Amino acid sequence: MPMAVPAQTASLFDPQTIENFLRDRCAAGVKPVTLERYAHVLQDITAFLHNGCLETARSLRQWQEQLFRAGYALNTVNCMTSALNTYLVYIGYPDWCLPRLRATAKKERGQTEHEDSA
């Protein structure tokens, strides 16, 4: 199982690895709109991690939670999670893949919360 990447070592989200991933997906026939989504998600997670988060499976989960708290629709968070998971499998970190979120109604507050789907 992959371990946390120490801050002094290369990032899992370094530009060259991301570029290689995007090229590989393009060669596999992935549509341009999907490639753009992958690039956007990887840019977003990289920015999140560069704000002082150590690259761990837990920090990726914190990114997912932050998206939801920031007001992204549940479906959008799940699409972004799917893009991240595709990248994680590509770089050899399938154990770090995040679960999809699903809505649960919380009527007493008039809010929608989420929980992991398993």
Secondary structure, DSSP 4 states (H G I P E B T S, - for coil): -PPPB-TTS--TT-HHHHHHHHHHHHHTT--HHHHHHHHHHHHHHHHHHTTT--BSHHHHHHHHHHHHHTT--HHHHHHHHHHHHHHHHHTT-GGGPPPPEEEEEETTTTEEEEEE--
